[in-house]
């Protein structure tokens, strides 16, 4: 990775640290305030299983339209059914006016054996607007309108963001619970030291934390986000059935990944190839 790219990532991450408690976001604000998954690492309970939708009445109609769009795809239907019919996992979905164009996933809860048993997805009340940046969110960003491209509907944009959040839940259930919790515990310590030591990543205290966490906060965070994006791409693969439009989006995604996320290319490549009847759109 070039030093300028490292500098850009570092700058974005520092902005993220400073904006974790900011509410609301737009496409030109630091995208890391878009998704506050690092900010709510633990909590929640599982006592009934299934999907618990806690939607204020004033948001009900828009939520139902977003959900309908998500469920109009095979990927969305399968994932919804997986959680709805799972008595050992409680997925709570709610809507908040904070971080209105974004969403977050957190309140993770594990049982004693380390199995993930609960999570909460909080959707922004204006989820159908706003595009995160291409560095960490190459899939959602691919939907940005251009002169040549008629944008997808707000409902599809919102459903893409829902798919991103489902991606976080699916991934967190696969990773080592102890490591995830250790990361959640140590990342704030790392950030505190980093912001107070002149932002020197070679500080021995930070190097020790990196060893324990298996990465820096930036690498841990971006890995999680790219898993969310992988699931968003899976949804779009099924949602955009017209070949030329899907190819347009897929080549945009590929362009952003080439520029910013080359080392994560494989997971996106697998999505592009996952449906044998789908054109590869330049991903072969
Ligand atoms: Zn995310």
Boltz pocket constraint, residues with backbone or C-beta under 6 A from the ligand:
constraints:
  - pocket:
      binder: B
      contacts: [[A, 35], [A, 37], [A, 103], [A, 164], [A, 165], [A, 168], [A, 224], [A, 225], [A, 228]]
      max_distance: 6.0
